[in-house]
Amino acid sequence: MLDAYGTAGKYPSIGSIVSKAIGPRRPGLPAHAAVPYASSIGLRPGYFGANYLGIEHSPFETDGDPNAANFQVQNVNLPGGMTVDRLGDRRALSPGLGQLDRSERVQPNRRRL
């Protein structure tokens, strides 16, 4: 079976096994990470992939040298124009929007204002 990088692997890594068994410590965060990337025997991820457990259990990779002055983890930055405060406002709104959706399914014919 080929993994996300097109390399054939037979067994999952210990990090991938733990990811499958107990998941991340906090919801929304990766269960395990590889800095800068998972690699062994010249293959990526080599022995560090999830293999038959599924790509969702592969390690999160930073892809870069964390010692470099301009190091940034890819795809983790806020989009342009988004501030941390604005993101917090959106997170605060999210549960309320979920309640609106649920109440519409429970009472679909109620009168709207």
N, C-alpha and C positions, 0 to 999 in steps of 0.2 A: 504494500500500500504506500502511495506517495503522500508526503506531507505538504504543507503550504509552500515549501521551497522546492518541491519536485524531487526531493531525495527520498530514497526508500529507507524505512526504518522498521525494526522488528518489535522492539519493546519501548514503552514510554519511559521518560526520565522520572526520577523520584519526585521532582517538583510537580510534574504533570500528574503523577499518581495522587499526591497530596491535594492538588487542585481538584481532581475528580472526587476524592473521598470527602473532603471537608470544605472546599471552596475558599474564597477569600476571607480575610479577617473582617473586612468592612465591605458591605454591598457596593458595587460599582467600581471597586478597585481590583487590579489583577491579583490573582492568587500567588503568583511568583514572577520574578523578573530576572532578566539577564543583562548585565552591564558590561560592555556595550552591546553585545549580542551573544546568542547561544551558538557555540561552534565547537566542534571536536573532529578530530581525524580529517581535517580539511573540508568537512562538509558542514553546511548550515541547515538545520540545527544539529546535525549529527546525532550524538547520543542524548541530546538535551530536548528533543521534541516530544510531543504528546503521542505521535504515531496513531495507533488505532483508537485512542481515547477521544480524538477529535481536536480540531484546531483551537477550540475555545480553551483548551487546557495547555496550549503551548505557552512558553514564557513571554512576558511583555519585554520587548527589547528597546533600549534607548537609542541604538544605532548612532554611535558617535563616541568621541573621546571625552569623558567627563572632565579631564584635566585641561582641555582646550579653553581658551579665554572666551570664545564665542559659542560654547556648547549649549545646545538646546535640545530638549526631548521633542521629537517630531509629533505633530498632531495633538499637543497637549495645551497649546496656547489659546487664549480667548480670541475670538474673531475680532476683526477691526471694528472699533467703535464700542465694543462691549467692555464694561468695567466690572470689577468684582462686586461693587454695590448693585449694579443692574442685574448681574447674574443672581445675586441673593434675592432680589425682588422677584425674579422669575421663579425661583425655587419656592418662594413663599406662596405664589399664586397657584402653583401646580396642584396641590391637594384640593383646593377649592374647585378647580376646573374638573377634576376627577369626580367630585361630589355632584357637580352639575350634570355631568354625563350620566352618572348612575341614577339620579333622580328623574331624568328624562326617560330612562328605560323603565323605571318603576311606575311612573305616572305619565305616560305618553300623551294623554289627552287633556292635561291640565291647561287652564287658561294662562296665557302669557301676558305680561304687562307691556 
